[in-house]
Amino acid sequence: MIDITTLRVGATVACFIVFIGIVAWACARRNAKGFEEAARLPFEQD
């Protein structure tokens, strides 16, 4: 059987992998244009 410690380790590893995926997605050059446009939105006037 799987004990609680194994489940906690598995959850921690899964969350770390998701975190690394989000960081990789945010740092990808193909997303830079969209992020730059989103950064300018508060300064645009109607």
VOLO-303555 format. One record per atom (N, C-alpha, C, O, CB): x negated, y negated, z negated; residue number from 0. Coordinates in nm, 4 decimals, m for minus. Glycine has a CB too. Example, Ala and Ser with C-alpha at 12.3 -4.5 7.8 and 13.67 -1.06 7.14 Angstrom:
% VOLO-303555
NODE|m1.3190|0.5690|m0.7800|0
NODE|m1.2300|0.4500|m0.7800|0
NODE|m1.3200|0.3300|m0.7800|0
NODE|m1.4236|0.3319|m0.8465|0
NODE|m1.1308|0.4473|m0.9046|0
NODE|m1.2850|0.2250|m0.7080|1
NODE|m1.3670|0.1060|m0.7140|1
NODE|m1.2900|m0.0030|m0.7870|1
NODE|m1.3409|m0.1138|m0.8039|1
NODE|m1.4084|0.0598|m0.5725|1
% end
This chain:
% VOLO-303555
NODE|m0.0835|0.1195|0.0000|0
NODE|0.0000|0.0000|0.0000|0
NODE|m0.0880|m0.1258|0.0000|0
NODE|m0.2042|m0.1232|m0.0405|0
NODE|0.0950|0.0002|m0.1225|0
NODE|m0.0296|m0.2324|0.0456|1
NODE|m0.0994|m0.3618|0.0478|1
NODE|m0.0681|m0.4349|m0.0825|1
NODE|0.0482|m0.4495|m0.1202|1
NODE|m0.0569|m0.4483|0.1728|1
NODE|m0.1721|m0.4802|m0.1501|2
NODE|m0.1492|m0.5543|m0.2735|2
NODE|m0.1408|m0.7045|m0.2465|2
NODE|m0.1638|m0.7490|m0.1340|2
NODE|m0.2605|m0.5248|m0.3748|2
NODE|m0.1086|m0.7809|m0.3476|3
NODE|m0.0856|m0.9253|m0.3334|3
NODE|m0.2135|m0.9982|m0.2913|3
NODE|m0.2066|m1.0970|m0.2181|3
NODE|m0.0328|m0.9841|m0.4654|3
NODE|m0.3285|m0.9514|m0.3362|4
NODE|m0.4546|m1.0160|m0.3004|4
NODE|m0.4809|m1.0036|m0.1504|4
NODE|m0.5265|m1.0991|m0.0875|4
NODE|m0.5710|m0.9546|m0.3803|4
NODE|m0.4530|m0.8886|m0.0938|5
NODE|m0.4717|m0.8688|0.0500|5
NODE|m0.3781|m0.9597|0.1288|5
NODE|m0.4177|m1.0159|0.2310|5
NODE|m0.4476|m0.7215|0.0880|5
NODE|m0.2557|m0.9744|0.0828|6
NODE|m0.1613|m1.0636|0.1499|6
NODE|m0.2075|m1.2087|0.1424|6
NODE|m0.1947|m1.2832|0.2396|6
NODE|m0.0220|m1.0497|0.0882|6
NODE|m0.2610|m1.2487|0.0280|7
NODE|m0.3106|m1.3858|0.0129|7
NODE|m0.4301|m1.4115|0.1041|7
NODE|m0.4395|m1.5175|0.1659|7
NODE|m0.3493|m1.4129|m0.1331|7
NODE|m0.5200|m1.3161|0.1126|8
NODE|m0.6362|m1.3291|0.2017|8
NODE|m0.5895|m1.3377|0.3463|8
NODE|m0.6388|m1.4205|0.4229|8
NODE|m0.7339|m1.2096|0.1835|8
NODE|m0.4956|m1.2534|0.3833|9
NODE|m0.4431|m1.2561|0.5199|9
NODE|m0.3757|m1.3886|0.5525|9
NODE|m0.3936|m1.4424|0.6617|9
NODE|m0.3449|m1.1424|0.5404|9
NODE|m0.2981|m1.4415|0.4578|10
NODE|m0.2320|m1.5698|0.4800|10
NODE|m0.3341|m1.6824|0.4920|10
NODE|m0.3181|m1.7726|0.5742|10
NODE|m0.1337|m1.5998|0.3664|10
NODE|m0.4387|m1.6773|0.4105|11
NODE|m0.5429|m1.7795|0.4161|11
NODE|m0.6158|m1.7757|0.5507|11
NODE|m0.6397|m1.8799|0.6116|11
NODE|m0.6429|m1.7604|0.3009|11
NODE|m0.6501|m1.6578|0.5957|12
NODE|m0.7190|m1.6436|0.7246|12
NODE|m0.6285|m1.6897|0.8387|12
NODE|m0.6745|m1.7581|0.9301|12
NODE|m0.7630|m1.4969|0.7471|12
NODE|m0.5009|m1.6530|0.8344|13
NODE|m0.4067|m1.6942|0.9383|13
NODE|m0.3929|m1.8464|0.9416|13
NODE|m0.3928|m1.9061|1.0493|13
NODE|m0.2693|m1.6288|0.9154|13
NODE|m0.3813|m1.9091|0.8259|14
NODE|m0.3697|m2.0556|0.8202|14
NODE|m0.4967|m2.1233|0.8711|14
NODE|m0.4894|m2.2267|0.9374|14
NODE|m0.3401|m2.1014|0.6766|14
NODE|m0.6127|m2.0659|0.8406|15
NODE|m0.7384|m2.1231|0.8886|15
NODE|m0.7471|m2.1141|1.0404|15
NODE|m0.7937|m2.2076|1.1055|15
NODE|m0.8582|m2.0518|0.8243|15
NODE|m0.7032|m2.0035|1.0968|16
NODE|m0.7041|m1.9879|1.2420|16
NODE|m0.6098|m2.0885|1.3072|16
NODE|m0.6430|m2.1471|1.4103|16
NODE|m0.6645|m1.8445|1.2811|16
NODE|m0.4930|m2.1086|1.2477|17
NODE|m0.3985|m2.2079|1.3004|17
NODE|m0.4597|m2.3478|1.2915|17
NODE|m0.4472|m2.4269|1.3850|17
NODE|m0.2636|m2.2026|1.2227|17
NODE|m0.5253|m2.3784|1.1803|18
NODE|m0.5898|m2.5087|1.1629|18
NODE|m0.6964|m2.5321|1.2699|18
NODE|m0.7017|m2.6400|1.3290|18
NODE|m0.6525|m2.5191|1.0231|18
NODE|m0.7802|m2.4336|1.2952|19
NODE|m0.8839|m2.4457|1.3979|19
NODE|m0.8194|m2.4654|1.5352|19
NODE|m0.8701|m2.5421|1.6170|19
NODE|m0.9756|m2.3205|1.3983|19
NODE|m0.7089|m2.3970|1.5605|20
NODE|m0.6376|m2.4151|1.6872|20
NODE|m0.5845|m2.5561|1.7037|20
NODE|m0.5932|m2.6133|1.8123|20
NODE|m0.5235|m2.3167|1.6973|20
NODE|m0.5294|m2.6131|1.5970|21
NODE|m0.4773|m2.7503|1.6030|21
NODE|m0.5916|m2.8489|1.6260|21
NODE|m0.5777|m2.9419|1.7055|21
NODE|m0.4009|m2.7859|1.4725|21
NODE|m0.7026|m2.8301|1.5587|22
NODE|m0.8178|m2.9190|1.5770|22
NODE|m0.8701|m2.9098|1.7203|22
NODE|m0.9030|m3.0116|1.7812|22
NODE|m0.9302|m2.8837|1.4766|22
NODE|m0.8778|m2.7887|1.7737|23
NODE|m0.9245|m2.7714|1.9117|23
NODE|m0.8285|m2.8385|2.0100|23
NODE|m0.8723|m2.9014|2.1063|23
NODE|m0.9390|m2.6214|1.9455|23
NODE|m0.6991|m2.8254|1.9864|24
NODE|m0.5996|m2.8883|2.0729|24
NODE|m0.6100|m3.0409|2.0658|24
NODE|m0.6030|m3.1086|2.1684|24
NODE|m0.4579|m2.8428|2.0336|24
NODE|m0.6266|m3.0944|1.9456|25
NODE|m0.6341|m3.2395|1.9292|25
NODE|m0.7611|m3.2978|1.9901|25
NODE|m0.7614|m3.4128|2.0341|25
NODE|m0.6266|m3.2756|1.7822|25
NODE|m0.8682|m3.2203|1.9931|26
NODE|m0.9954|m3.2700|2.0460|26
NODE|m1.0143|m3.2412|2.1944|26
NODE|m1.1147|m3.2821|2.2527|26
NODE|m1.1093|m3.2096|1.9691|26
NODE|m0.9204|m3.1721|2.2557|27
NODE|m0.9340|m3.1373|2.3975|27
NODE|m0.9276|m3.2639|2.4823|27
NODE|m0.8432|m3.3506|2.4595|27
NODE|m0.8234|m3.0371|2.4410|27
NODE|m1.0156|m3.2738|2.5784|28
NODE|m1.0218|m3.3931|2.6637|28
NODE|m0.8953|m3.4108|2.7474|28
NODE|m0.8580|m3.5236|2.7796|28
NODE|m1.1429|m3.3854|2.7555|28
NODE|m0.8296|m3.3016|2.7825|29
NODE|m0.7098|m3.3132|2.8663|29
NODE|m0.5943|m3.3813|2.7926|29
NODE|m0.4995|m3.4269|2.8566|29
NODE|m0.6660|m3.1751|2.9140|29
NODE|m0.6003|m3.3890|2.6600|30
NODE|m0.4960|m3.4542|2.5817|30
NODE|m0.5287|m3.6003|2.5513|30
NODE|m0.4446|m3.6717|2.4967|30
NODE|m0.4742|m3.3788|2.4523|30
NODE|m0.6472|m3.6452|2.5851|31
NODE|m0.6928|m3.7794|2.5482|31
NODE|m0.6029|m3.8882|2.6073|31
NODE|m0.5714|m3.9852|2.5384|31
NODE|m0.8369|m3.8003|2.5944|31
NODE|m0.5613|m3.8740|2.7330|32
NODE|m0.4795|m3.9772|2.7964|32
NODE|m0.3466|m3.9939|2.7230|32
NODE|m0.3029|m4.1065|2.6991|32
NODE|m0.4547|m3.9427|2.9439|32
NODE|m0.2839|m3.8860|2.6882|33
NODE|m0.1574|m3.8926|2.6155|33
NODE|m0.1721|m3.9553|2.4783|33
NODE|m0.0860|m4.0319|2.4350|33
NODE|m0.0988|m3.7551|2.6017|33
NODE|m0.2812|m3.9231|2.4095|34
NODE|m0.3045|m3.9816|2.2776|34
NODE|m0.3339|m4.1309|2.2881|34
NODE|m0.2925|m4.2086|2.2020|34
NODE|m0.4202|m3.9101|2.2073|34
NODE|m0.4051|m4.1714|2.3931|35
NODE|m0.4336|m4.3144|2.4117|35
NODE|m0.3046|m4.3912|2.4395|35
NODE|m0.2860|m4.5017|2.3885|35
NODE|m0.5344|m4.3354|2.5275|35
NODE|m0.2167|m4.3341|2.5191|36
NODE|m0.0874|m4.3983|2.5457|36
NODE|m0.0051|m4.4083|2.4187|36
NODE|0.0569|m4.5115|2.3933|36
NODE|m0.0093|m4.3208|2.6529|36
NODE|m0.0036|m4.3044|2.3396|37
NODE|0.0716|m4.3051|2.2143|37
NODE|0.0137|m4.4059|2.1156|37
NODE|0.0880|m4.4658|2.0379|37
NODE|0.0723|m4.1656|2.1520|37
NODE|m0.1166|m4.4251|2.1178|38
NODE|m0.1798|m4.5210|2.0279|38
NODE|m0.1428|m4.6649|2.0630|38
NODE|m0.1403|m4.7518|1.9758|38
NODE|m0.3308|m4.5041|2.0315|38
NODE|m0.1138|m4.6902|2.1926|39
NODE|m0.0781|m4.8263|2.2352|39
NODE|0.0704|m4.8570|2.2155|39
NODE|0.1088|m4.9737|2.2227|39
NODE|m0.1150|m4.8462|2.3815|39
NODE|0.1540|m4.7588|2.1915|40
NODE|0.2984|m4.7811|2.1799|40
NODE|0.3383|m4.8874|2.0771|40
NODE|0.4254|m4.9692|2.1067|40
NODE|0.3650|m4.6524|2.1446|40
NODE|0.2785|m4.8896|1.9581|41
NODE|0.3210|m4.9926|1.8610|41
NODE|0.2941|m5.1365|1.9059|41
NODE|0.3553|m5.2298|1.8542|41
NODE|0.2514|m4.9692|1.7296|41
NODE|0.2035|m5.1547|2.0012|42
NODE|0.1662|m5.2879|2.0435|42
NODE|0.2384|m5.3356|2.1694|42
NODE|0.2240|m5.4510|2.2098|42
NODE|0.0201|m5.2925|2.0659|42
NODE|0.3148|m5.2478|2.2301|43
NODE|0.3892|m5.2853|2.3510|43
NODE|0.5179|m5.3575|2.3134|43
NODE|0.5846|m5.3250|2.2151|43
NODE|0.4209|m5.1606|2.4369|43
NODE|0.5496|m5.4563|2.3956|44
NODE|0.6724|m5.5319|2.3723|44
NODE|0.7724|m5.4960|2.4809|44
NODE|0.7356|m5.4600|2.5928|44
NODE|0.6452|m5.6856|2.3700|44
NODE|0.8970|m5.5065|2.4458|45
NODE|1.0038|m5.4734|2.5423|45
NODE|1.0145|m5.5743|2.6520|45
NODE|1.0991|m5.5606|2.7404|45
NODE|1.1365|m5.4622|2.4730|45
% end
